[in-house]
């Protein structure tokens, strides 16, 4: 839509380039506190950094990694309580009357340009630069993020015996 709009108002596209993408999914009816996401022993990740966040002793989110690629899992309803201008939009998106009718856990991967241009997935051999390339590679990006870069396991990972590959993925 923006490509059609810009020429009508005298603008022109000089260069197209994807600089950052946020892949997100909302789990409606699933409270973040019920998932045990703050148990670092259940995570397998290529990332070094792992940080849980709490408010009044209750888990509000977890971030894995930092910089060019990272994962955030957080209580979306809690975030929306402070962003009143977004509440109606999300209530409509989630097909509920009020944004806080159900708990919602958001899982969001953030990938910046260095990761995107080096990405070699099934749907792209030369990295991702253009929006069209990104759209074609969404499934490969999601698969990389959730299977190769981070995994949340059903039980604690046996790292002492180097058996983390024997663990089973959590249903979540």
Residue frames relative to the residue before (quaternion, step in Angstrom):
aa qw qx qy qz dx dy dz
X 1.0000 0.0000 0.0000 0.0000 0.00 0.00 0.00
X 0.6516 0.5237 -0.3270 0.4407 3.58 0.96 -0.78
X 0.6099 0.5605 -0.3497 0.4377 3.60 1.09 -0.66
X 0.6794 0.4586 -0.2863 0.4961 3.59 1.05 -0.67
X 0.6622 0.5375 -0.2997 0.4275 3.57 1.05 -0.75
X 0.6458 0.5759 -0.3307 0.3766 3.60 0.82 -0.95
X 0.6836 0.4681 -0.3222 0.4580 3.67 0.75 -0.83
X 0.6234 0.5575 -0.3437 0.4272 3.62 1.05 -0.65
X 0.7498 0.3368 -0.2051 0.5313 3.58 1.13 -0.54
X 0.6584 -0.5604 0.2928 0.4084 3.56 1.23 0.49
X 0.5479 0.6211 -0.3987 0.3939 3.58 1.21 0.18
X 0.1166 -0.7776 0.6088 0.1059 3.55 -1.27 0.23
X 0.4448 -0.6695 0.5307 0.2688 3.52 -1.19 0.60
X 0.2405 -0.7798 0.5669 0.1123 3.55 -0.69 1.13
X 0.7921 -0.0874 0.1037 0.5951 3.57 0.94 -0.91
X 0.2101 -0.7451 0.6179 0.1372 3.55 -1.02 0.82
X 0.1939 0.7697 -0.5888 0.1528 3.53 -0.87 0.96
X 0.3342 -0.7143 0.5802 0.2036 3.54 -0.88 0.97
X 0.1486 -0.8218 0.5461 0.0655 3.58 -0.61 1.11
X 0.7941 -0.0292 0.0481 0.6052 3.59 1.15 -0.55
X 0.0518 -0.7812 0.6213 0.0319 3.55 -1.12 0.66
X 0.1677 -0.7492 0.6337 0.0945 3.54 -1.15 0.75
X 0.1277 -0.7720 0.6211 0.0438 3.57 -0.55 1.19
X 0.0726 0.8287 -0.5460 0.0993 3.58 -0.57 1.11
X 0.0489 -0.7496 0.6584 0.0482 3.49 -1.31 0.55
X 0.2461 -0.7612 0.5857 0.1304 3.57 -1.05 0.83
X 0.2063 -0.7600 0.6080 0.1008 3.55 -0.88 1.03
X 0.1805 -0.8160 0.5460 0.0590 3.54 -0.12 1.35
X 0.7885 0.2658 -0.2294 0.5049 3.56 -0.84 1.03
X 0.6606 0.4685 -0.2970 0.5058 3.57 1.30 0.04
X 0.2493 -0.7889 0.5488 0.1196 3.57 -0.51 1.22
X 0.5335 -0.6567 0.4324 0.3117 3.56 -0.89 0.93
X 0.6400 0.5530 -0.3217 0.4255 3.59 1.06 -0.68
X 0.6540 0.5202 -0.3093 0.4539 3.60 1.22 -0.37
X 0.6489 0.5873 -0.2927 0.3851 3.60 1.26 -0.21
X 0.3436 -0.7533 0.4903 0.2722 3.62 1.20 -0.36
X 0.2458 0.8106 -0.4964 0.1900 3.59 1.16 0.63
X 0.6512 0.5197 -0.3208 0.4505 3.58 1.19 -0.42
X 0.5188 0.5955 -0.4276 0.4398 3.58 1.27 0.22
X 0.2844 -0.8104 0.4891 0.1522 3.59 -0.08 1.28
X 0.6100 0.5753 -0.3465 0.4205 3.59 1.19 -0.43
X 0.6518 0.4924 -0.3198 0.4801 3.59 1.27 -0.09
X 0.6251 0.5452 -0.3287 0.4516 3.58 1.29 -0.03
X 0.0860 -0.7103 0.6939 0.0811 3.52 -1.23 0.70
X 0.1591 0.8043 -0.5505 0.1576 3.55 -0.67 1.08
X 0.4633 -0.6427 0.5337 0.2957 3.52 -1.25 0.51
X 0.5632 0.6146 -0.3749 0.4056 3.57 1.26 -0.29
X 0.4242 -0.6830 0.5354 0.2586 3.54 -1.23 0.52
X 0.7433 0.4064 -0.2120 0.4872 3.57 0.94 -0.90
X 0.0524 0.7608 -0.6426 0.0745 3.52 -1.09 0.89
X 0.0627 0.8242 -0.5545 0.0963 3.57 -0.59 1.14
X 0.1990 -0.7479 0.6182 0.1373 3.60 -0.81 0.99
X 0.2076 -0.7640 0.5993 0.1184 3.58 -1.19 0.59
X 0.0849 -0.7998 0.5942 -0.0010 3.55 -0.98 0.95
X 0.0415 -0.7417 0.6659 0.0682 3.51 -1.31 0.43
X 0.8257 -0.0355 -0.0352 0.5620 3.57 -0.70 1.10
X 0.6887 -0.5260 0.2521 0.4307 3.54 0.95 1.02
X 0.6212 0.5037 -0.3640 0.4775 3.59 1.20 0.33
X 0.5213 -0.6507 0.4592 0.3066 3.55 -0.97 0.89
X 0.1049 -0.7973 0.5924 0.0475 3.58 -0.89 0.95
X 0.8124 -0.1400 0.0938 0.5582 3.58 1.19 -0.37
X 0.1916 -0.7328 0.6402 0.1279 3.49 -1.41 0.21
X 0.0664 -0.7694 0.6306 0.0768 3.56 -1.04 0.72
X 0.1431 -0.7663 0.6245 0.0491 3.51 -1.10 0.85
X 0.8090 0.1759 -0.1699 0.5345 3.54 -0.76 1.08
X 0.0300 -0.7619 0.6426 0.0758 3.51 -1.39 -0.03
X 0.6605 0.4927 -0.3675 0.4312 3.53 -1.20 0.37
X 0.8684 -0.1336 0.0959 0.4678 3.56 -0.93 -0.94
X 0.7800 0.0814 -0.0894 0.6141 3.59 1.22 -0.29
X 0.1664 0.7794 -0.5918 0.1210 3.53 -0.95 0.90
X 0.2971 -0.7182 0.6064 0.1680 3.50 -1.35 0.45
X 0.0378 -0.7566 0.6518 0.0345 3.52 -1.12 0.79
X 0.0526 -0.7355 0.6750 0.0276 3.54 -1.02 0.92
X 0.1748 0.8169 -0.5272 0.1554 3.59 -0.61 1.02
X 0.5939 -0.5540 0.4680 0.3484 3.49 -1.41 0.34
X 0.2730 -0.8063 0.5056 0.1403 3.58 -0.18 1.30
X 0.6139 0.5486 -0.3547 0.4431 3.61 1.01 -0.71
X 0.6328 0.5277 -0.3285 0.4617 3.58 0.96 -0.82
X 0.6488 0.5129 -0.3135 0.4666 3.57 0.95 -0.86
X 0.6862 0.5015 -0.2855 0.4429 3.59 0.93 -0.88
X 0.5421 0.6162 -0.4122 0.3957 3.60 1.13 -0.43
X 0.7134 0.4176 -0.2402 0.5090 3.57 1.13 -0.66
X 0.7080 0.3863 -0.2414 0.5396 3.61 1.22 -0.39
X 0.1206 -0.8581 0.4957 0.0589 3.57 0.53 1.19
X 0.6256 0.5629 -0.3409 0.4190 3.60 1.08 -0.63
X 0.6869 0.4683 -0.2786 0.4809 3.62 1.22 -0.33
X 0.4845 0.7220 -0.4153 0.2674 3.59 1.18 -0.42
X 0.6794 0.4891 -0.2947 0.4607 3.59 0.85 -0.92
X 0.6279 0.5453 -0.3308 0.4460 3.57 0.99 -0.84
X 0.7164 0.4400 -0.2623 0.4736 3.59 0.83 -0.96
X 0.5843 0.5498 -0.3806 0.4599 3.62 1.04 -0.59
X 0.6659 0.4877 -0.2898 0.4845 3.58 0.96 -0.86
X 0.6535 0.5259 -0.3075 0.4492 3.58 0.91 -0.93
X 0.7409 0.3970 -0.2106 0.4991 3.57 0.98 -0.87
X 0.3889 -0.7470 0.4535 0.2918 3.62 1.32 -0.01
X 0.5022 0.5927 -0.4633 0.4264 3.56 0.87 1.04
X 0.5960 -0.5863 0.4094 0.3653 3.56 -1.21 0.43
X 0.7870 0.0977 -0.0341 0.6082 3.58 0.97 -0.91
X 0.6060 -0.6041 0.3815 0.3498 3.57 -1.03 0.79
X 0.7609 0.3659 -0.2002 0.4970 3.60 1.11 -0.58
X 0.2630 0.7779 -0.5244 0.2253 3.60 1.13 0.62
X 0.7879 0.1085 -0.0311 0.6054 3.59 1.10 -0.72
X 0.5208 -0.5744 0.4905 0.3979 3.60 -1.17 0.34
X 0.0937 -0.7814 0.6151 0.0472 3.58 -1.13 0.62
X 0.1353 -0.7629 0.6291 0.0624 3.54 -0.86 1.03
X 0.1797 -0.7789 0.5949 0.0848 3.55 -0.78 1.08
X 0.1323 -0.7308 0.6657 0.0724 3.53 -1.13 0.86
X 0.0563 0.8238 -0.5525 0.1136 3.55 -0.56 1.20
X 0.1545 -0.7598 0.6277 0.0694 3.53 -0.85 1.07
X 0.1470 -0.7649 0.6226 0.0753 3.55 -0.99 0.91
X 0.0153 -0.7909 0.6109 -0.0321 3.55 -0.75 1.10
X 0.2231 -0.7898 0.5622 0.1017 3.56 -0.77 1.06
X 0.7998 -0.3864 0.2186 0.4041 3.52 -1.38 0.36
X 0.6663 0.4995 -0.3543 0.4255 3.70 0.70 -0.82
X 0.6600 0.4836 -0.3067 0.4863 3.60 1.02 -0.74
X 0.6719 0.5149 -0.3016 0.4387 3.58 0.90 -0.90
X 0.7039 0.4600 -0.2940 0.4545 3.60 0.85 -0.85
X 0.6950 0.4359 -0.2764 0.5005 3.61 1.21 -0.41
X 0.4767 0.7022 -0.4319 0.3052 3.58 1.25 -0.19
X 0.0440 -0.7774 0.6274 -0.0073 3.54 -0.90 0.99
X 0.0942 0.8165 -0.5586 0.1114 3.55 0.05 1.29
X 0.7435 -0.3878 0.2940 0.4586 3.53 -1.30 -0.10
X 0.7580 0.4008 -0.1968 0.4754 3.56 1.00 -0.81
X 0.7783 0.1950 -0.1327 0.5819 3.59 1.23 0.00
X 0.2255 -0.8020 0.5428 0.1063 3.54 -0.76 1.03
X 0.7727 0.3715 -0.1677 0.4866 3.57 1.15 -0.56
X 0.6624 -0.4882 0.3193 0.4701 3.59 1.08 0.49
X 0.4395 -0.6888 0.5217 0.2455 3.54 -1.35 0.17
X 0.0239 0.8004 -0.5963 0.0565 3.53 -0.66 1.15
X 0.7718 0.3387 -0.1668 0.5116 3.58 0.86 -0.99
X 0.6214 -0.5522 0.3981 0.3880 3.60 -1.14 0.55
X 0.6321 0.5379 -0.3382 0.4435 3.60 1.00 -0.76
X 0.6365 0.5169 -0.3217 0.4734 3.58 1.04 -0.78
X 0.6320 0.5353 -0.3214 0.4590 3.56 1.01 -0.82
X 0.6669 0.5070 -0.3080 0.4510 3.58 0.85 -0.92
X 0.6719 0.4923 -0.2994 0.4654 3.59 1.00 -0.76
X 0.7480 0.4176 -0.2084 0.4719 3.58 1.13 -0.62
X 0.3444 0.7786 -0.4834 0.2037 3.63 1.19 0.07
X 0.6610 0.5040 -0.3169 0.4567 3.59 0.89 -0.87
X 0.6586 0.4995 -0.3086 0.4707 3.60 0.98 -0.81
X 0.6361 0.5214 -0.3278 0.4648 3.59 0.99 -0.78
X 0.6637 0.5011 -0.3047 0.4643 3.58 0.89 -0.94
X 0.6442 0.5202 -0.3136 0.4648 3.57 0.97 -0.88
X 0.6436 0.5131 -0.3245 0.4661 3.60 0.93 -0.84
X 0.6822 0.5058 -0.2916 0.4402 3.57 0.85 -1.00
X 0.7851 0.3733 -0.1753 0.4621 3.58 0.84 -0.99
X 0.7462 0.3713 -0.2303 0.5023 3.61 1.16 -0.31
X 0.7789 0.3327 -0.1722 0.5030 3.58 0.98 -0.80
X 0.7572 0.4067 -0.2288 0.4571 3.57 0.82 -0.95
X 0.7854 -0.0394 0.0114 0.6176 3.62 1.02 -0.74
X 0.0016 -0.7578 0.6522 0.0163 3.51 -1.25 0.60
X 0.2081 -0.7464 0.6198 0.1242 3.53 -1.06 0.83
X 0.2506 -0.8316 0.4886 0.0837 3.53 -0.51 1.25
X 0.6198 -0.5737 0.4017 0.3539 3.56 -1.24 0.55
X 0.7874 0.1024 -0.0380 0.6067 3.57 1.10 -0.73
X 0.6995 -0.4380 0.3378 0.4525 3.53 -1.30 0.07
X 0.4548 -0.6973 0.4993 0.2402 3.55 -1.08 0.85
X 0.3622 -0.7266 0.5475 0.2027 3.57 -0.98 0.90
X 0.0323 -0.8347 0.5492 -0.0259 3.56 0.23 1.30
X 0.5758 0.6170 -0.3795 0.3792 3.59 1.07 -0.67
X 0.7648 0.3213 -0.1719 0.5312 3.58 1.01 -0.80
X 0.4379 -0.7160 0.4281 0.3353 3.58 1.35 0.19
X 0.4403 0.6914 -0.4486 0.3563 3.55 0.99 0.90
X 0.2720 0.7955 -0.5144 0.1690 3.59 1.09 0.50
X 0.6071 0.5646 -0.3599 0.4279 3.60 1.15 -0.44
X 0.6270 0.5459 -0.3302 0.4469 3.59 1.26 -0.27
X 0.5153 0.6682 -0.4051 0.3519 3.58 1.24 -0.22
X 0.3836 -0.7004 0.5560 0.2307 3.54 -1.26 0.48
X 0.5163 -0.6398 0.4756 0.3127 3.54 -1.02 0.80
X 0.4897 -0.6217 0.5173 0.3256 3.56 -1.12 0.64
X 0.5996 -0.5683 0.4162 0.3798 3.59 -1.11 0.60
X 0.5943 0.5659 -0.3541 0.4486 3.56 1.11 -0.71
